[in-house]
Amino acid sequence: MRISISSNLDTSSVIHPFVKWAGGKGQLLDEIQKLYPAGLGTTYTKYAEPFVGGGAVLCDILSQYNIKSVYISDINRELILTYTIIRDSVNELVDALDALQKTFLPLPTLERKQYYYAKRKRFNVLKTECNISEPVECAALFIFLNRTCFNGLYRVNSKGQHNVPMGSYVKPRICDSDNLCNLSQKLKHIEIVCDDYKKSRKFIDGKTFVYFDPPYRPISATSSFTSYTENLFDDIAQKELADFVDEMSKKGAKVVVSNSDPKNYDSNDDFFDNLYLGHHISRVEATRMINCNSDARGKINELLITNF
């Protein structure tokens, strides 16, 4: 059984993702909300999101429900560092972002570019240093680059270095202090982990609602966009995730999985239909926002898979 969402929310409790994220679920949130299990916050008192990314679903659930225990993880080290800094050192982070914003916004275009690339270079140095020496600065630069780079894209090269050029935003909002402070309060008692999704095994039980949003399977031969880390998530990894979903289902957890729909380009491609045989598969319309070819952006189907 699934529940409908009330629109009578206290706007002071609503939080939003602090970064733009390729594959972010803001545009699919209405469809995902329909799949929240009945009893969320009462029968299902735990929530896990092992591929948290920008956290659109996380923010929605934290805004609407009093969940007893929450677990989030991702293998993107700088992303998880930033979540941790927001939780533990938000005042220092806001100060750093405010300083970046006050310096960047008044600059003319050429000087903006020079400033942007200097900060990107500094961010890549901090990544190399494993974020230990200056974690607040690294988190601030992570948000700064996300807010000012082309399309809000996070992409790294084979060496793990951020390599996205500067975007053309006139007045990007680099420091959203109110949202960051509200998010910090929501994150206070949340377990934040930088690791593989399988580490969530110990957390997930029969009282847990789990949302898996893994790196999507490429829907065409030219769309193998591996932007978030240096690691790949191939068909073998997709099959391992499906096995993990079955394992968590046996524990009694309620699970939702999102992925691309290969039938967008090949009506005979039954990869996910076969992989999640016995699960409920919905095809929902989404808009592909990030593609180097503007003609390739537009409406496509995505999959929402549930074990209930």
Summary of the structure (lengths in Angstrom):
residues: 308
radius of gyration: 19.4
end to end distance: 7.6
largest distance: 58.1
contacts: 917
relative contact order: 0.15
helix: 41%
strand: 17%
